[in-house]
Amino acid sequence: MKNILSGMAVLAMFVVAGCGNPTAEEVQQAQQVKETVPAEMSVNPLAYDADDSVRASEVQLVEQMVSYRNNYMAQLEKLGKFYDRQGNQLKAVWVKDELDSLSEIEMRPYIVMAEVAGPDLRATDSVEQADELYAQAADLINSSRGVFRNTKGLLEARGMLDELISTYPNSDKIDDAAWDIAEIYRRDFDDNYVAMLYYQRVWQWDPQNPYAARFAVAKIYDDYFHNYTSASEYYEKAIQLEPSYTANISYANGRLKAINSK
């Protein structure tokens, strides 16, 4: 796992950032997959953790996909420049239209560091370099939120936090990094599925963490997936294990009462 973790840090951040663009065939296949997501995955996003051999196979496939995608994009751009030089404006417009349509396609995070790292890391050691990297990322997050959100800054901060997890997997900042990444996915990019994976890592990597990660998971199950069984489970865990968040506890008790009365 350690080799996969260190070897895949850059690829994971690259893919998650949505770099590159898919072929028409990839787009069609992606739509078909999106329409046939297994019920257990949509209902229980926290159920999946692959072993090392499966993860290595996924990594290889994603590396190939990224290479093909970027090559396709580069070839389209070359083709557009060729038509521009030839004065063939009609075909140059065709290329531009194709590039524009590809830029509008939602790029899914095939690999995220929460999956690559797995559940078994432990936030145990004080590491100065990790502390500095975390402080830089935290400053960037704070400066990137506000009236005018700086998406590029948030993406950069997320990459820095993923780098922290990959480079310093025993640092006592990995649970903090997981929380901040989860918040970026949920608050800024509206990606609840990936957010849940990072929230889960918070308590897996540091059972004594100071965050309301279980409550956050409960809310996503409740509001987004409408999985009230799992929502109730995590509301109960939040009440038991995150008692300092009094407002959350009051909300959780209210929701449990409402769910149980249905």
C-alpha positions, 0 to 999 in steps of 0.5 A: 500500500505504501508504494501505491500511496506514494506513487499515485499522489500526483496522478490522484491530484491530477485526475481529481482536478479534472484535467484533460478531456474524454473522447466521444466514446468515453463520454458515451460510456460514462453516461451509460455507467452513470445511469447504471450505478449499483444501488448499493453504491448510491445508497452506501458510499462508505462501503467500498475499500479495495485491496492493494491488487484491485487498487493497483489495477485501477491505478493502471487503467486510470493512468492509461485513460488520462494519457489517451484523454490528454493526447486526444485534447492535444491532437484536437488543438493541433488540428485546429491550428492547422485549419487556422493556418490553411484559412479553413474557418469552417473546420476550425470552428468545428474543432473549437465547438468540439473543444468547447463541448468537452470543457462542459463535461463533468469530470468525475474523480476516478481516484482520490487520495482517500481511496489510495491511502486507505483506512489504516493510516494513523495520525500519530507524529508531529512532523514540522514539514507537514505542519507547514504544508497544512498551514499554507493550505489552510491560509489558501482555503481561507483566502479562496472563500468569500464573496468571490470564490477562487476555485483555482485556489481551492483546487490548489489547496486540495492538492497540497492537502492530498500531498500532505497525506501522501508524503507524511502519512503518519503526521498528526495533520492527516485527519485535519487534512481529510476534514478540510478536503471533505469540506472543500468537496461538500461546500465548494464543489457539491460532491457529497460522495467524495466528501463522505470518503474523506469524512470517514478517513477523519475518524479512521485515521484519528479516533480522537479527532476534534471534528464533527465528521460523523454528523457531517456523514449523517447529514449527507445520508439524510439530505442527499442520499435519503438513506434514513437507515444510515443517517440514523446510524450516524446521527446516533454515533454523532450523539455518542462520540461528538458530544461537544457539538451541542447544536448538532446533538440537538439537531440529530435528536430531532431528526432521529425522532422524525425518522423513527416516526415515519 
